[in-house]
Amino acid sequence: MSKNATVGLFASLALALLFYLVALPFFSQTHAQLIAIIVLLVSLWTNEALPLGVVSLLPIILFPAFGILGVKESTINYANPIIFLFFGGFLISIALEKVELHRYIAQKILSRFVSSSHSLLLAIMSISALLSSVLSNTTTALLLMPMAMHITKDATTKARLALGVAYGASIGGVLTPIGTAPNLIYLGFMQDRGGVGIGFLQWVMMLLPLVVFMLYFGSKLLSLGMKKLHFELSDDSKELDLKQKKVLYLIVALALLLLLNSSIEPIWSGLGLDENLILLGFGLVLFTPFFGVLEWSKDRGKIPLEIMFLFGAGFSIAAAFASTGLDVQVASHLDILADLPPFLLLLSVALLVTFATEVTSNTALISIMLPIVFSLCQSIGVDPTLVMMVATIGASFAFMLPIATPPNAIAMSSGALKISQMAKYGIIFNLVGSVMITSFAYLFWSLLI
C-alpha cells in the first residue's frame, strides 16, 4: 500500500469515528454506527485508498459485524435483479467494442458535431437525454459509453465525454413519467393517496425547460478548459462487416423491444416483460454460435465486476436504512423545516434528497423519502404534490458518486475518470440542479398542478 493510500485509509477511519461521535447524541447506537459505516464507505470510494471493488464488498463484513444486517440479508443485495440488467448491458457494450461498431457510430457523430468541444458535448448529452427519456437510463448509458470513448484518445476529453453520457442520461430520465423509476414511484404514490394526477404530456411540458437548461449548462461546464479538439476521421462510407451488422441489428431489436415494453398509460400498457431479463437475454445471445461475437474464456475479463459489487453495496445500504429504522428517525428530525418559507422548504427538500441519493440508489431512496415528505407536508399543512415532485426529480439529480445512479457507475466502468473527477463536477451539478428544480417548481410547476 502506498503512502497516500495509507493516509487516505486512516483519514477515512478518523472521519467515520468523528461522524459516529457527532451522531451518537441524536441517534441510537445502531443508527450512529450505520452513519459511520456509510461515511467510511463514501470516503474510501472518494479518496481511492482501497480498490473500488474491495470497498464495495465491505458491507458484507461490516453490517453483520455491527449487528446492522445479517450475513444473508447483506449478501442477497449483491444478487439484486438490476445487477443482472447491468451484466447483460455490459455484454452488449463489450460486443459493440469488440467488433468496432462503436468506431462507425462515433464517426457519424463526429462528422456532424466536430466544430467545438461544447457542441460535441451538447450533442452527446442531448442524444443520451433523448434516449433516456423513453428507455432506461442504464440501458442508454451502456449503449452510448463505448461510442463516446472512441471519439478521442485525449484523457481529459474522454473523462468529460464519459460524464456527458452519464449526466445526460440522468437529466433526460426526468423528462417523461417513464424515463426513470422514481417518476413512476411518485405517480403511483400519489394515485394511491388520491393526489393530483399528472398526464404524460403535462409532465413533459413541466420538465422540458429544466432539462434543456441543465443540458446546456452541463455541456458548457464540462467543456471548460478542454483543449482544441483533434479527431482522426476515417472513411465514413466504409460498409459494415457481417459481425458488425449482427450486433447493430441486435441493438436495434433491443431498442424496439424496450420501446414496446414501455408503458404509456392509458395509450399503451406495454408488453409486461421484465427489463432486467430482456437485457440479460440479449447479452447472453451474443455467445451463441449464430452470433459468435463473444467468447467466455476471452471476454469475461472485460466485465467490470467492481461496478456490480458497487451497486450491491448501494442496495445493502438501502436495506440497512429500512431494517434499522434510520429512515423514520431521520424524518423525525425534519420538523425544523416546518417554519421555512415555501421556496426554502422546496430548496431544502431538493438538497436533502439530491445529496442523500449519493450514497444509495435513487429508487430505494425515493421509496423511503416520499412517505417521509408526505407526512411532513401533512403535519405542517402544505400540499404535498409539489414538494414530493421536487423530491422525485432531485433523486435523479445526484451527480457526485458512482453509487448514486446507474449512469454514474457506468461512467466509472469506462476507466476514463476517477471518482474525484466525478465528485468535482458532480457537486456543481448537484447544487445548480437543486436550485433550478426549486426555481422551476416555485415559479412554473405550481401553476400547472
MARNU-904842 format. One record per atom (N, C-alpha, C): x, y, z; residue in one letter. Coordinates in steps of 0.2 Angstrom, whole numbers, plus 5000, padded with zeros to 4 digits. Layout:
BEGIN
XYZA/...
This chain:
BEGIN
500449945000M/500050005000M/500450065000M/500350114996S/500750174995S/500650225001S/501050265002K/501050315007K/500350355007K/500150375001N/499550415000N/498950375002N/498950305000A/498450265001A/498350255009A/498950245012T/498950235020T/498650295023T/498850355021V/498550415024V/497750425022V/497550405016G/496850405015G/496450355019G/496750295020L/496350245024L/496250275031L/496850295034F/496750325041F/496350385042F/496350425036A/495950485036A/495150465036A/495050415032S/494350395031S/494050365038S/494550325041L/494350295048L/494250355053L/494650405053A/494550455058A/493950495056A/493750505050L/493150545048L/492550505050L/492550435049A/492050395051A/491950395059A/492450395063L/492450395070L/492150465072L/492350525069L/492050585070L/491350595069L/491050565064F/490350565062F/489950525067F/490250465070Y/489950425075Y/489850465081Y/490350495083L/490350535089L/489850595089L/489850625083V/489350685082V/488650655082V/488550595079A/487850575078A/487550545084A/488050515089L/487850475095L/487350515099L/487350585100P/486850615105P/486150625101P/486150615095F/485550625091F/485150565089F/485550505088F/485350445086F/485550385091F/485250325090S/485350275094S/486050245092S/486350205096Q/487050175094Q/487050145087Q/486550105086T/486550065079T/486550115074T/486050165074H/486050215069H/486650255068H/487050275074A/487650305073A/488150265070A/488150205072Q/488650155068Q/488550155061Q/487850145059L/487750145052L/487950205048L/487850265051I/488050335048I/488850335048I/489150305053A/489950305052A/490150255047A/489850205046I/490050155041I/489950185034I/489350215033I/489250255026I/489750305025I/489950345030V/490450395029V/491050365027V/491250305031L/491850275029L/491850245022L/491350215019L/491250195013L/491350255008L/490950305009V/490950365004V/491650395004V/492050395010S/492650425010S/493150385006S/493150315007L/493550275003L/493450264996L/492850274994W/492650274987W/492950344984W/492950394988T/493150454985T/493950464985T/494250444990N/495050454990N/495350394987N/495050344986E/495350284982E/495950254986E/495850254993A/496350224997A/496350144996A/495750124995L/495750054993L/495350044986L/495549984983P/495149974976P/494449984977P/494150004972L/493350014971L/493049954973L/493249894970G/492849834972G/492949814979G/493549824982V/493649804989V/493149844993V/493149904993V/492749954997V/491949924996V/491749914990S/491049894989S/490849824992S/491349784994L/491249724997L/491249725005L/491449785007L/491549795014L/490849785018L/490249815015P/489649805019P/489449735021P/489749685017I/489649615019I/489949595025I/490449625027I/490849615033I/490649665039I/490549725037L/490449775042L/489749775045L/489249765040F/488549765043F/488349705048F/488549645046P/488449595051P/488949605057P/489549625057A/489949635062A/489749685067A/489349735065F/489049785070F/488349775071F/488049715069G/487349695070G/486849735067G/487049765061I/486549815057I/486149765052I/486449725049L/486149675045L/486449605046L/486049545045G/486449485045G/486849475039G/487149415039V/487649405033V/487149385027V/486649345028K/486149335022K/485849395019K/485649445024E/485249505022E/485749555019E/486349545020S/486849595017S/487049565010S/487149495010T/487449475003T/486949464998T/486249455000I/485749454995I/485649514991I/485949574993N/485849634989N/486349634983N/486849594983Y/487349584978Y/487049544972Y/486449514973A/486149474968A/485449514966A/485449574967N/484849614965N/484749614958N/484049604955P/483949594948P/484249654944P/484349714946I/484649764942I/485349754940I/485649714945I/486349694943I/486449654937I/485949614936F/485949574930F/485749614924F/485349664925L/485249714919L/485949744917L/486349764922F/487049784921F/487449734917F/487449674920F/487849624917F/487649614909F/487049604908G/486849604901G/487049664897G/486949724900G/487149784896G/487849784895G/488249764900F/489049764899F/489249714893F/488849664893L/489049614887L/488949644881L/488349684880I/488249714874I/488749764872I/488949804877S/489449854876S/490149824874S/490349774877I/490949734876I/490949714868I/490349684866A/490249664859A/490349724855A/490049774856L/490049834852L/490749864851L/491149854856E/491849874856E/492249824852E/492149764853K/492549704851K/492449704843K/491849714840V/491849714833V/491949784830V/492149834834E/492249904832E/491649944829E/491049924831L/490449954828L/490450024831L/490750034837H/490750104841H/491150154837H/491650124833R/492050174829R/491650204823R/491250154820Y/490750184815Y/490250234817Y/489950224823I/489450264825I/489850334828I/490350324831A/490750384833A/490950434827A/491150404821Q/491250444816Q/490650474813Q/490150444813K/489450484811K/489350544816K/489450534822I/489350584827I/489850644825I/490450624825L/490950674824L/490850714817L/490650684812S/490650714806S/490050774806S/489650774811R/489150824812R/489250874817R/489650854822F/489650894828F/490450904830F/490850914825V/491550924826V/491850994827V/491351044827S/491551114827S/491851134833S/491651114839S/491951134845S/491851084851S/492151094856S/492051044862S/491351054865S/491151114865H/490451124868H/489951094863H/489951104857S/489451074853S/489451004853S/490050974853L/490150894854L/489850874860L/489950904866L/489750884872L/488950894873L/488750954870L/488050964869L/487650904865L/487950884860A/487650834856A/487650774859A/488250754863I/488250684866I/487750684872I/487650744876M/487250744881M/486550744879M/486350774874S/485650784871S/485450714868S/485850684865I/485750614862I/485550564868I/486050574873S/485950524879S/485250544883S/485150614883A/484550634887A/483850604883A/483950614876L/483350594872L/483150524873L/483750484872L/483650414873L/483350394880L/483650424885S/483550404892S/482750424894S/482450474890S/481850494891S/481250434890S/481450394886V/481050334884V/481350264885V/481950264886L/482250204888L/482550204895L/482750154898S/483150154904S/483750194904S/483850234909N/484550274908N/485150234909N/485050174912T/485550124912T/485750094905T/485250074902T/485250054895T/485650104891T/485350164891T/485650224887T/486350234888T/486550234894A/487250244896A/487750184894A/487450124894L/487850064892L/487950064885L/487450084881L/487550084874L/487950144871L/487950204874L/488250264872L/488950264874L/489150234880M/489850244883M/490350224878M/490350164875P/490850144871P/490950184865P/490450214862M/490450264856M/490850324859M/490650354864A/490950414867A/491650404868A/491850344871M/492550334872M/493050324866M/492750314860H/493150304854H/493250374851H/492850424853I/492950494849I/493650524849I/493950514855T/494650544855T/495050504860T/495750504859K/496250474863K/496450524869K/496250584869D/496450634874D/496150614881D/496450604886A/496250584893A/495750634895A/495850694895T/495450744898T/494750744894T/494750744888T/494150744884T/493750674885T/494150624886K/493750554887K/493350564894K/493650594899A/493350594905A/492750644905A/492750694901R/492250744900R/491650714897R/491850674891L/491350634887L/490950584891L/491350544896A/491050494900A/490550524905A/490750584908L/490250624912L/489650644908L/489850674902G/489250694897G/488750644896G/488950584895V/488450524893V/488050514900V/488450504905A/488050494912A/487650544914A/487850604914Y/487450664916Y/486850674911Y/486950664905G/486450674900G/485850624901G/486050564903A/485550504904A/485150524910A/485550544915S/485150564922S/484650624921S/484950674917I/484450734916I/483850714911I/484050674906G/483450654902G/482950614905G/483150574910G/482750524913G/482150554916G/482150624918V/481650654922V/481150684917V/481250684910L/480850724905L/480150694904L/480150624905T/479450594904T/479350544911T/478750534912P/478550494918P/478850424917P/479050394911I/479350334911I/480050334910I/480350394911G/481050394910G/481550364915G/481250364921T/481650334927T/481150314932T/481450264936A/480950234941A/480650284946A/481050334949P/480750374954P/480150414951P/480150424945N/479550464942N/478950414943N/478950354941L/478450304942L/478250294949L/478750294953I/478550284961I/478150344963I/478350404961Y/478050464963Y/477250464961Y/477150444955L/476550444952L/476050394955L/476350334956G/476050284960G/475850304967G/476350334970F/476150354977F/475650404977F/475650454973M/475050504973M/474450474971M/474450424967Q/473750394965Q/473450354970Q/473950324974D/473650284980D/473350324985D/473650384986R/473350434991R/472850484988R/472650474982G/472150514979G/472350584978G/473050594976G/473350654975G/473150684968G/473450734966V/473350764959V/473750724954V/473350704949G/473650664943G/474050704938G/474550684936I/474950724931I/475050684924I/474750704919G/474750664912G/475450664909G/475450624904F/476150614901F/476350684898F/475950714894L/476150774890L/476250834895L/475750834900Q/475850884905Q/476550884909Q/476750824910W/477450804914W/477950834909W/477950814903V/478450834898V/478450914898V/477950944897M/477951024897M/478251054903M/478151024909M/478351044915M/479151034916M/479350984913L/480050964914L/480550984908L/480251004903L/480651014897L/481151074898L/480851134901P/481351194902P/481951174906P/481751134912L/482351114916L/482851074913L/482651024909V/483050984905V/483451014900V/483151064896V/483551104891V/484051144895V/483851174900F/484351224904F/484951174907F/484851124910M/485351084913M/485851054907M/485551034901L/485951004896L/486451064893L/486151124893Y/486551174890Y/487151194895Y/486851204902F/487351224907F/487851174908F/487651104908G/488151054909G/488651044903G/488451054897S/488951054891S/489451104892S/489151164894K/489651224895K/490151214900K/489951184906L/490351174911L/490851124910L/490651064907L/491151014905L/491651034900L/491451074896S/491951094890S/492451154892S/492351174898L/492851224901L/493551194901L/494051234899G/494751214899G/494951154895G/494451134890M/494651074886M/495051104880M/495551064878K/496051084873K/495651084866K/495951114861K/495651114855K/495551044852K/495051024850L/494950954848L/495250934841L/495650874842H/495950854836H/495750774835H/495350764830F/495050704828F/495350674822F/495350604822E/495550574816E/494950544813E/494750574808L/494150544805L/494350494799L/494050434800S/494150384795S/493650384790S/493650344785D/493250344779D/492550334782D/492050374781D/491350374783D/490950324779D/491150314773S/490750274768S/490950194769S/491350174773K/491550104774K/490950064776K/490850014773E/490249964774E/490449924780E/489849904784L/489949864790L/490049794788L/490449754792D/490549684790D/489949644793D/490049584793L/489449534795L/489349544802L/489849534806K/489849534813K/489549604816K/489849654813Q/489549724815Q/488849734813Q/488649704808K/487849714806K/487449674811K/487749614813K/487349574818K/487249604824K/487849644827V/487749674833V/487349734832V/487349774826L/486949834825L/486249814825L/486049754822Y/485349734821Y/485149714828Y/485549684832L/485349664839L/485149724843L/485549774843I/485449834847I/484849874844I/484649874838V/484049904835V/483449864838V/483549794838A/482949754840A/482849764848A/483449764851L/483349784858L/483049844860L/483249904856A/482849964857A/482149964855A/481949924850L/481249924848L/480849884854L/481149834856L/480849794861L/480749834868L/481249864869L/481149914876L/480649964875L/480649994869L/480050044867L/479450014868L/479349954865L/478649914865L/478549894872L/479049884876N/478849864883N/478749914888N/478949984885S/478750044890S/478050054890S/477850074896S/477050084897S/476950164897S/476450184893I/476250254892I/475550254893I/475350254900E/474650244901E/474250314900E/473650314897P/473250254896P/473250234888P/473750254885I/473850244877I/474050174876I/474650154880W/474950084879W/475150064885W/474949994887S/475149964893S/475849924893S/476149924887G/476749894887G/476649814886G/477249784885L/477249704885L/477249674891L/477449704897G/477449674903G/478049634904G/478549634900L/479149594901L/479649634906L/480049594910D/480549614914D/481149644911D/481249714911E/481849744908E/482549714909E/482549694916N/483249654918N/483349594914N/482849554913L/482849494909L/483049504901L/482649564899I/482749574892I/483549594891I/483849634895L/484549654894L/484949594895L/484849554900L/485249494901L/485249444895L/484549434893G/484449384887G/484849414881G/484749474879F/485149494873F/485849494874F/486149504880G/486849504881G/487149424880G/486749384883L/486949314883L/486849284875L/486449314871V/486349284864V/487049294861V/487449344863L/488049364859L/488549304860L/488449254864F/488849194865F/488649144860F/488049144858T/487849084854T/488249084847T/488249024844P/488549014838P/488349054832P/487649074832F/487449114827F/487749184827F/487849214832F/488249274833F/488949264833F/489249224837G/489949214838G/490349274839G/490049314843V/490449384844V/490849374850V/490549354856L/490849344862L/491049274864L/491649264867E/491949204870E/492049214877E/491749164881W/491849174888W/492549174891W/492949134888S/493649124890S/494049184889S/493849224883K/494249284881K/493949344884K/493249354884D/492949414886D/492749424893D/492749374897R/492449384904R/492849434908R/493549434906G/493949484910G/493749554909G/493349574903K/493149644902K/492549664906K/492249614909I/491649634913I/491849674920I/491649734921P/491849764927P/491449744933P/491749694936L/491449664942L/491449714948L/491949764948E/491949804954E/491349854953E/491049864947I/490449914947I/489849874949I/489849804948M/489249764950M/489249764958M/489849754961F/489949754968F/489749824971F/489849874967L/489749944970L/488949954971L/488549924966F/487849934967F/487549884972F/487949824973G/487749784978G/487849824985G/488349854985A/488449894991A/487849954992A/487649984987G/487150034987G/486550004989G/486349944987F/485749914989F/485749884996F/486349864999S/486449855006S/486349915010S/486549965008I/486450025012I/485750045013I/485350045007A/484650055007A/484350005012A/484449945011A/484149895016A/484349905023A/484949925024A/485149945031A/484750005034A/484650055030F/484150115032F/483450085034F/483150045030A/482550025031A/482549975037A/482949925038S/483049875043S/483149905050S/483549955050T/483649995057T/483150045059T/482750065054G/482350125055G/482650195055G/483250195052L/483550255052L/483150305048L/482850285042D/482450325038D/481850365042D/481550325047V/481050355051V/481350405056V/481950385059Q/482250435063Q/482450495060Q/482650495054V/482850555050V/482250595049V/481650565048A/481050605047A/480850645053A/481050615059S/480850655065S/481250715066S/481850715063H/482250775063H/482150825058H/481650815054L/481450865048L/480950915050L/480750915056D/480250965059D/480451035058D/481151035058I/481451105058I/481251145052I/481051105046L/480851135040L/480151165040L/479751155045A/479151175045A/479051255045A/479451285048D/479451355049D/479751395043D/480051365038L/480351395032L/479851425027L/480051475024P/479651505018P/479551445013P/479051455009P/478951395004P/479551384999P/479851434997F/480451424992F/481051394996F/481151415002L/481751375006L/481551305008L/480851295009L/480651225010L/480751185004L/480651204998L/480751164992L/481451154991L/481851204992L/482551204991L/482951154996L/482651155002S/482951115007S/482851035006S/482151025003V/482050955001V/482450934995V/482550984990A/482950964984A/483650944986A/483950994991L/484650974993L/484650914997L/484250905001L/484250845006L/484250785001L/483750774997V/483650714993V/484250704988V/484450764985T/484950754980T/485650734983T/485850754989F/486450734992F/486350664996F/485750654998A/485650585001A/485650534996A/485450544990T/485450494985T/486250474983T/486650514985E/487350504983E/487650434986E/487350414991V/487550354995V/487150294994V/486550304990T/486150244989T/485750254983T/485450204980S/485150204974S/484550254974S/484450294969N/483850344969N/483150304970N/483150244967T/482450214968T/482350194975T/482850164978A/482750154985A/482650214990A/483050264988L/482950324992L/482250364991L/482050364985I/481350404984I/480850354987I/480950294987S/480450254991S/480350264998S/480950285001I/481050305008I/480750375009I/480950415005M/480850485006M/480150515005M/479750485000L/479150504998L/478650505004L/478650445008P/478150445014P/478450495019P/479050505020I/479350555025I/479050625023I/479150645016V/478950705014V/478250715015V/477850665013F/477150665013F/476950685020F/477150645025S/477050655032S/477250725034S/477750745032L/478050815034L/477550865032L/477350865025C/476850915022C/476250915026C/475950855028Q/475350855031Q/475350885038Q/475950875041S/476050895048S/476050975048S/476351005043I/476451075043I/475851115038I/475451075036G/474851095032G/475051125025G/475451085022V/475651105015V/475451055010V/475251075004D/475051024999D/475650984997D/475650924997P/476250884996P/476450874989P/475950884984T/476050864977T/476750894975T/476750964976L/477350994973L/478050984977L/477950974983V/478550964987V/478850894985V/478350844985M/478650774983M/478850774976M/478650814971M/478850814965M/479650834965M/479750894969V/480450914969V/480850864972V/480650824977A/481050764979A/481150714974A/480650704970T/480750654965T/481250664960T/481250734957I/481650754952I/482350754955I/482450784962G/483050784965G/483450714966G/483050664966A/483350594967A/483650574961A/483550604955S/483850594949S/484450634947S/484550684951F/485050744950F/485650734955F/485850674956A/486450664960A/487050644956A/487550684955F/488050684950F/488750674953F/488750664960M/489450664963M/489850594963M/489450544965L/489750474966L/489450424962L/489850374960P/489650324956P/489050284958P/489050274965I/488450234968I/487750274967I/487750334966A/487150374966A/486650354961A/486850344955T/486450324949T/486850274945T/486450234941P/486750184936P/487250224931P/486950274928P/487450304923P/488150334926P/488150354932N/488750374936N/489150314936N/488950254938A/489350194939A/489550174932A/489150174927I/489450154920I/489950204918I/489950264919A/490450314918A/491150294921A/491050274927M/491650244931M/491950184928M/491550144925S/491750074922S/492050084916S/492050144913S/492350164907S/493150164908S/493350174914G/494050184915G/494350254913G/493950304911A/494150364909A/494250414914A/493950404920L/493950454925L/494050424932L/494250474937K/494250454944K/493650474947K/493550444953I/492950464957I/493050544959I/493650564961S/493750634962S/493550684957S/493650664951Q/493450704945Q/492750704945Q/492350654946M/491650654946M/491350694951M/491650684957A/491450724963A/491550804962A/492150824959K/492250894957K/491750924953K/491550894948Y/491050924943Y/490350904946Y/490250844949G/489650824952G/489350874957G/489750904962I/489450944967I/489151014964I/489451034958I/489251094955I/488551074952I/488551014948F/487850994945F/487350984951F/487550954956N/487050954962N/486751014964N/487251064966L/486951124968L/486551164963L/486851174957V/486451204952V/485751174950V/485851104950G/485251064949G/484651074954G/484851074960S/484451084966S/484051154966S/484551204964V/484251274964V/483751284958V/483951254952M/483451254947M/482851214947M/482851154950I/482251124952I/481851164956I/482051194961T/481651234966T/481351294962T/481751324958S/481551384955S/480951374950S/481051314946F/480551294941F/479951274945F/480051244951A/479451214954A/479051274957A/479451324960Y/479151384963Y/478751434958Y/479051444953L/478851494948L/478451464942L/478551394941F/478151364935F/477751304936F/478051254940W/477651194941W/477051214945W/477151254950S/476551274954S/475951304950S/476051324944L/475451354940L/475151294936L/475451234936L/475251184932L/474951124936L/475051124942I/474751064946I/474451094952I/
